[in-house]
Amino acid sequence: MNYKLTIEYDGTRYEGWQRQSTTEQTIQGKIENVLSRMTGKEIQIDGAGRTDGGVHAKGQVASVHLEPRWSNEEILEYLNQYLPDDIGIVKVERVPERFHARLWATGKCYSYRIGTDSYKSVFDRKYRYPLGEELDVEAMKKAAQDLLGTHDFKSFCGNSRMKKSTVRTIEEIRIEQSEHEVKLVYRGNGFLQYMVRILTGTLIEIGLHKRPADSMLQLLETRDRRKAGVTAPASGLCLEEVYY
């Protein structure tokens, strides 16, 4: 039986989503270990995407094949009982046998939170980037418009050895300003390694007037990671939802 797991986690103390042979501190590894204990067999799950170390998720998705002896509720309760407190299973659903969390995904939504003043939020400190400087949000919005649509985002890819296509489609970049922070929301059909963090780092530089707001199209054309902005810290990034 094939199951779809909707997962949320605080990624602060983990080395990312993907299991690794050199560490036990991965989200995938923790979930697989609990499922293996539950079933008495070695279990592997497939995630919708690989979040980096320190990145959070409210709507990560994984698929896994298990014997149909457990109900959705039993799987949910067992996982939440034995997983660490910073990893939670939101929902367990039975899905078609061919469903694959990554291959069936049609898009993702990420958010990035930036603290823009000296306000110290004790409870949000792990979930946003404490930049501590005001941003020109209108300039950022103008620059973001040039990123919408289908482009080659090689300039915003953290993997310099990427051999597969770096063409992606961004459907929306929403920039919201509140009293102490600026929040960026990205929605697209897929994102390259570090892409959201590099886009955010570049938009921050525009918001600080370190580069012009009309420079995005030229950056896309150069296809040169060295010309884009810094990679924003992982702490502000959250995978909000995966679309199917």
C-alpha positions as CSV (number, residue, x, y, z in Angstrom):
1,M,0.0,0.0,0.0
2,N,1.3,3.4,-0.9
3,Y,1.0,6.3,1.6
4,K,1.5,10.0,1.3
5,L,2.9,11.7,4.4
6,T,2.6,15.5,5.0
7,I,5.4,16.6,7.3
8,E,6.4,19.7,9.2
9,Y,9.8,20.3,10.9
10,D,12.1,22.7,12.5
11,G,15.3,22.2,10.6
12,T,17.5,24.1,12.9
13,R,19.5,21.1,14.3
14,Y,19.4,18.9,11.2
15,E,21.8,18.5,8.2
16,G,18.9,18.8,5.8
17,W,16.2,16.5,4.5
18,Q,18.2,13.8,2.7
19,R,19.6,10.8,4.6
20,Q,23.4,10.8,4.8
21,S,25.9,8.1,5.7
22,T,28.0,10.5,7.7
23,T,25.3,11.7,10.1
24,E,22.1,10.6,11.8
25,Q,20.8,14.2,11.9
26,T,18.6,14.2,8.8
27,I,14.8,14.5,8.6
28,Q,14.5,11.6,6.1
29,G,16.7,9.4,8.3
30,K,14.7,10.1,11.4
31,I,11.4,9.2,9.8
32,E,12.8,6.1,8.1
33,N,14.2,4.8,11.4
34,V,10.8,5.1,13.1
35,L,9.0,3.4,10.2
36,S,11.6,0.6,10.3
37,R,11.0,0.1,14.0
38,M,7.2,0.0,13.4
39,T,7.4,-2.5,10.6
40,G,10.4,-4.6,11.6
41,K,11.8,-4.0,8.0
42,E,14.1,-1.5,6.5
43,I,12.0,1.3,5.1
44,Q,12.9,4.0,2.6
45,I,10.8,7.0,1.9
46,D,10.8,9.4,-1.1
47,G,10.6,13.1,-0.4
48,A,9.2,15.8,-2.6
49,G,12.5,17.7,-2.4
50,R,15.7,18.2,-0.5
51,T,15.6,21.0,2.0
52,D,19.1,22.2,3.1
53,G,20.5,22.0,6.6
54,G,18.7,24.5,8.8
55,V,15.7,25.0,6.5
56,H,12.2,24.5,7.9
57,A,9.0,23.0,6.4
58,K,5.3,23.2,7.1
59,G,4.2,21.2,4.1
60,Q,7.0,18.7,3.1
61,V,5.6,15.6,1.4
62,A,6.9,12.0,1.3
63,S,5.6,8.8,-0.2
64,V,6.3,5.3,1.2
65,H,5.1,1.8,0.5
66,L,4.0,-0.2,3.6
67,E,2.0,-3.4,4.3
68,P,-1.7,-2.5,4.6
69,R,-2.0,-3.8,8.1
70,W,-1.9,-0.3,9.7
71,S,-4.6,2.3,9.4
72,N,-3.7,5.9,8.5
73,E,-4.4,6.9,12.1
74,E,-2.1,4.2,13.5
75,I,0.8,5.2,11.3
76,L,0.2,8.9,12.2
77,E,0.1,8.2,15.9
78,Y,3.1,5.9,15.9
79,L,5.3,8.3,14.0
80,N,4.4,11.3,16.1
81,Q,4.9,9.3,19.3
82,Y,8.5,8.3,18.4
83,L,9.8,11.1,16.2
84,P,11.7,14.0,17.9
85,D,9.6,16.9,19.0
86,D,10.8,19.1,16.1
87,I,9.5,16.7,13.4
88,G,5.8,16.1,13.1
89,I,3.5,14.2,10.7
90,V,0.5,16.4,9.8
91,K,-1.4,13.9,7.7
92,V,-1.2,10.3,6.4
93,E,-3.2,9.4,3.3
94,R,-3.5,6.3,1.1
95,V,-2.7,7.2,-2.5
96,P,-2.5,5.4,-5.9
97,E,0.4,2.8,-6.1
98,R,2.2,4.9,-8.7
99,F,2.1,8.1,-6.7
100,H,5.7,9.4,-6.1
101,A,6.2,12.5,-3.9
102,R,8.9,14.0,-6.1
103,L,7.9,12.8,-9.6
104,W,4.2,13.7,-9.2
105,A,4.9,17.2,-7.8
106,T,3.8,20.1,-10.1
107,G,5.1,22.9,-8.0
108,K,6.3,24.2,-4.6
109,C,5.8,27.3,-2.4
110,Y,8.6,28.6,-0.2
111,S,8.6,31.6,2.2
112,Y,11.5,33.6,3.5
113,R,11.4,35.9,6.5
114,I,13.8,38.8,7.0
115,G,14.0,40.9,10.3
116,T,14.4,44.5,9.3
117,D,15.0,46.3,12.6
118,S,16.6,45.9,16.0
119,Y,13.5,44.1,17.4
120,K,14.6,40.9,19.0
121,S,11.9,38.2,18.7
122,V,12.8,35.4,21.2
123,F,10.2,33.0,19.7
124,D,11.0,33.7,16.1
125,R,14.7,33.8,16.3
126,K,15.2,30.4,14.6
127,Y,12.8,31.2,11.8
128,R,13.9,34.4,10.2
129,Y,17.1,36.1,9.1
130,P,17.9,39.1,11.5
131,L,19.2,41.5,8.9
132,G,18.5,44.5,11.1
133,E,18.3,47.0,8.2
134,E,15.4,48.6,6.5
135,L,14.7,47.5,2.9
136,D,13.4,49.3,-0.1
137,V,10.4,47.0,-0.7
138,E,9.2,48.8,-3.8
139,A,12.6,48.3,-5.5
140,M,12.5,44.6,-4.5
141,K,9.0,44.3,-6.0
142,K,10.1,45.9,-9.2
143,A,13.1,43.5,-9.5
144,A,11.0,40.5,-8.6
145,Q,8.7,41.1,-11.6
146,D,11.6,40.4,-14.0
147,L,12.0,37.0,-12.4
148,L,8.5,35.8,-13.2
149,G,7.9,33.4,-16.0
150,T,10.2,30.7,-17.5
151,H,13.9,31.5,-17.4
152,D,17.3,29.8,-17.2
153,F,18.1,30.4,-13.5
154,K,21.7,29.1,-13.7
155,S,22.9,32.4,-12.1
156,F,20.9,31.5,-9.1
157,C,21.9,27.9,-8.8
158,G,24.3,26.8,-6.0
159,N,25.5,23.7,-7.8
160,S,28.2,24.8,-10.2
161,R,28.4,21.3,-11.6
162,M,24.7,21.1,-12.5
163,K,24.3,19.1,-15.7
164,K,20.6,19.0,-15.9
165,S,18.4,21.8,-17.2
166,T,18.4,24.9,-15.0
167,V,15.3,26.3,-16.6
168,R,12.4,26.8,-14.2
169,T,9.2,28.7,-14.1
170,I,8.3,31.1,-11.2
171,E,4.6,31.9,-11.1
172,E,4.6,34.3,-8.2
173,I,7.0,36.3,-5.9
174,R,5.0,38.1,-3.2
175,I,6.7,40.5,-0.9
176,E,4.9,41.5,2.2
177,Q,6.1,44.1,4.7
178,S,5.0,44.2,8.4
179,E,6.2,46.1,11.4
180,H,9.4,44.2,12.1
181,E,10.0,42.1,8.9
182,V,9.7,41.6,5.2
183,K,8.4,38.2,4.0
184,L,9.0,36.9,0.5
185,V,6.8,34.1,-0.9
186,Y,7.9,32.2,-3.9
187,R,5.7,29.9,-6.0
188,G,6.9,27.9,-9.0
189,N,7.2,24.6,-10.7
190,G,10.5,23.8,-9.1
191,F,13.6,25.3,-7.6
192,L,17.3,24.6,-8.0
193,Q,19.8,24.0,-5.1
194,Y,19.9,27.2,-3.0
195,M,17.9,29.0,-5.6
196,V,15.4,30.6,-3.2
197,R,18.2,31.7,-0.9
198,I,20.2,33.2,-3.7
199,L,17.2,35.0,-5.2
200,T,16.5,36.3,-1.7
201,G,20.1,37.4,-1.1
202,T,20.0,39.2,-4.5
203,L,16.7,40.9,-3.7
204,I,18.0,42.0,-0.3
205,E,21.0,43.7,-2.0
206,I,18.5,45.5,-4.2
207,G,16.5,46.5,-1.1
208,L,19.7,47.9,0.4
209,H,20.5,49.8,-2.8
210,K,23.7,47.7,-3.4
211,R,22.5,46.9,-6.9
212,P,19.9,48.4,-9.2
213,A,16.4,47.1,-9.3
214,D,16.6,46.7,-13.1
215,S,19.6,44.3,-13.0
216,M,17.7,41.0,-12.8
217,L,17.3,40.4,-16.6
218,Q,21.0,40.9,-17.1
219,L,21.8,38.5,-14.3
220,L,19.6,35.9,-15.9
221,E,21.3,36.4,-19.2
222,T,24.8,36.0,-17.8
223,R,24.1,32.5,-16.4
224,D,26.9,33.2,-14.0
225,R,26.4,32.5,-10.3
226,R,29.3,34.8,-9.4
227,K,27.3,37.8,-10.6
228,A,24.3,37.2,-8.4
229,G,23.9,38.1,-4.7
230,V,24.9,36.2,-1.6
231,T,23.1,33.1,-0.4
232,A,20.8,34.2,2.3
233,P,21.0,32.2,5.6
234,A,19.0,29.0,5.9
235,S,17.1,30.0,9.0
236,G,14.7,32.3,7.2
237,L,13.5,29.7,4.7
238,C,10.5,27.5,5.0
239,L,8.9,25.0,2.5
240,E,5.2,25.9,2.8
241,E,3.5,23.6,0.4
242,V,4.0,21.1,-2.4
243,Y,1.4,21.1,-5.2
244,Y,0.1,18.0,-7.1
